[in-house]
Amino acid sequence: MKLIVAASLCVVAMFSVPACAAPTACAVLRSAVAQSPLGPLFLQSFPKEADGPLYNTAFLYDNAVATLALIGCDDAKDAARIGDAMLVALDHDRYWHDGRLRNGYAAGVVETPVKLAGWWDKKQNHWVEDGYQVGSDSGDMAWTMLALLALNRDGAGARYRSGAIRIAHWVDTNFDTRPPQGFMGGTFGDQPKPQPNRWKSTEHNTDLAAAFTQLSGATSDKHWRERAGIASAFVAAMWNPQCRCFDAGMAEDGRARNTTLALDAQLWPLLAIPAARSHADAALATVKQRLALKTGLSYGETRDGVWTEGTEQAALVMTLMGRAKDAAALTAIAEKNRAPDGWYFAADTKTSTGFDLQTDLKQHRAYFRIPALAALAWAALAQQGFNPFSGTKSLPR
């Protein structure tokens, strides 16, 4: 409670120079864990949401990034609580037992049977679960592998490595031989026959290149090194010299390129894949030209608001590239998007990604001005200079 009180004293200055030191992102993240009873834990992704699809939802990606951020904050004990929740979910899904996890779970201490997120729809008068949340994205699986392997490296137990191996075998079922070869998106919807996502994402394959590289090192299994090479080659194939950017990936038909410009698809390869850094100057110039606002960085070319998480990702890239002045400027922007309790807003206003919302194709996926776990976790990573793709305070080599 002392942390929350201290944070509230800085509210009047949160959008200028703080009159007192705001809590670090690491401190706020630790507090979020400490407020829950002991046991395996999924943190709530949007803690202020009171109803609807985001209420009490713990997105797997957000929790994986939070795990890595806690390790970067030298807090492996709290990180292991989330890792333990992942392993419980892996063993006790209500249907799947093949190594996949869901994109979203009910937040809180995890018990069996493991609960999925959902909400009571008053209009329909029944319980509803979101098709994305009950599905399984390859990218989310990759982030979970990175989190579990980081716990394994930190000496928390070989069971985390075993969990990562199980997940990797499921991801391997999404390998696509259509050129350029790579890994497809995963699945959308619930059992027994979820919809396969046959598109291939630059972001997902970037995640997998890092995760498979880490797994190869942890197991000395050449298969995962080969898989890392395939994922890396896919990302390399997505470089668009006309755009001077990484395209978003390949469409469902396997033939058309998705040329949507996304911020994370420009930044993550620089953090995860050594060969991708040959495009660093060009990619960052494109980010500055087409995604930058006076107040920060947007997710996509609509440039309708600042994406806090992505702004922190860029700050981390700048830190690890030795561009401290640029990193400090980006961090200062992100600090303006903080809630009174020290959490970070997902965006400074409703911000479109440019990608279709799979549960409602009439809308685009968007971020909102609400406190968000992913934004908090990436702020911690940026402040610590900790690269979640390599598990070090440096770029991979």
Sequence and secondary structure as in RCSB ss.txt:
>XXXX:A:sequence
MKLIVAASLCVVAMFSVPACAAPTACAVLRSAVAQSPLGPLFLQSFPKEADGPLYNTAFLYDNAVATLALIGCDD
AKDAARIGDAMLVALDHDRYWHDGRLRNGYAAGVVETPVKLAGWWDKKQNHWVEDGYQVGSDSGDMAWTMLALLA
LNRDGAGARYRSGAIRIAHWVDTNFDTRPPQGFMGGTFGDQPKPQPNRWKSTEHNTDLAAAFTQLSGATSDKHWR
ERAGIASAFVAAMWNPQCRCFDAGMAEDGRARNTTLALDAQLWPLLAIPAARSHADAALATVKQRLALKTGLSYG
ETRDGVWTEGTEQAALVMTLMGRAKDAAALTAIAEKNRAPDGWYFAADTKTSTGFDLQTDLKQHRAYFRIPALAA
LAWAALAQQGFNPFSGTKSLPR
>XXXX:A:secstr
 HHHHHHHTTGGGTTSS SS    HHHHHHHHHHTS SSSEE  SSTT  SSTTTTEEEHHHHHHHHHHHHHTT 
HHHHHHHHHHHHHHHH  SS  SS   SEEE EE  SS     EEETTTTEEE  TTTTSEEHHHHHHHHHHHHH
HHHTTS HHHHHHHHHHHHHHHTTEE SSS EEEEEEES SSS EEEEEEEHHHHHHHHHHHHHHHHHH  HHHH
HHHHHHHHHHHHTEETTTTEE  EE TTSSSEE    HHHHHHHHHH GGGGGGHHHHHHHHHHHTEETTEE SS
TT  S BHHHHHHHHHHHHHTT HHHHHHHHHHHHTTB TTS BBSBSS EEEEEEETTEEEEEEEE SSB HHH
HHHHHHHHHT BTTTTBSS   
